[in-house]
Amino acid sequence: MAEGDKVSAGDVIGYLGMTGYSTKENVNNINVPHLHFGIQLIFDESQKDGVNQIWIDVYQIIEFLQKYKSEVYYDKELKEYFRKE
């Protein structure tokens, strides 16, 4: 995946881990694998880096999705995911 790519169900967007930017282990006292995930809104180039960045806190979105998730299956013939009824 690269910046600007479309994400579909089943795409890998990241991996769990415990490394991050630190050269020392467990800097933030998080000793379980985790994934940092965020959404940044960019309306013009000034918002990519610097003081004009707009980041969305996705915690409430993830809670909502977790509460209303449904099981899916992958159809190999159609190469597509479908929700199980």
N, C-alpha and C positions, 0 to 999 in steps of 0.2 A: 504494500500500500504506500501511496505517496500523497502529499498534501494535495487536496482538491479531488482525489479519487472518490467515486461513488461507493458507498458501503452497502452491502446486501446481507441478508440473513445468512449466517454461516461463515462470513468472511472473518479472518483473523485480524483483529485490530491491535493486539498487544499480547504480551505474555506476562504471567504472574512471576514475581521474583522478589528478592529482598536486597537489591543492590542500590539502584538509584545513582546519584551523583557523588556520593561519599566514598572515600577510600577506606573508611572504618566501617565495621559491621554494626548494625543495630543502633545507628545514631539517634533515631527517633523513637527508640524503645518499641519498635514494631517487630515482633519476632515470628510473624506468620507471613507466608507469601501473599502479595497484594499487587494491585494494578492501579496506577494513577491514571485517571481519565478525566478529561475536561472538554468543554466546548468554548471556542473563542469566536466571537462575532467580528468579522472584518468587512467594513464598508469601503475603506480606502487604505492605501499603503501605509499611512501614518499610524494605523492601529495594529500593524504587525508586531512592531517592537517599539517600546517607549511608553510614555505616560498616557497615551490614548487607548491602551488595550482594554477590551471589554470581554470579560470571562463570565460564563454562566456556571453557577453552582448547580451541578447535576444531581445532588444528593436526593432532593425531593422527587425529581423525575425518575430516578432509579427506584426509589421506594414505591412509587406509583406503578411502574412497570413490573416490579417484583410481585406486587399484590395482585395484579391482573394478568399475569403471564399465562400462556397456554402452551401445551406440549406441541411440538412440531415433528414432522418427519420429512426426510429427503427422498424425493422420487428420482432415482438414478436415470431413468429413461427420459424424463422431462428436464432433468438437471435443475430442479426447483424445490423449494421448501413449501410445505403446506401445513396448516394447523390441523391437529387431530381434533375430531368432533367428540 
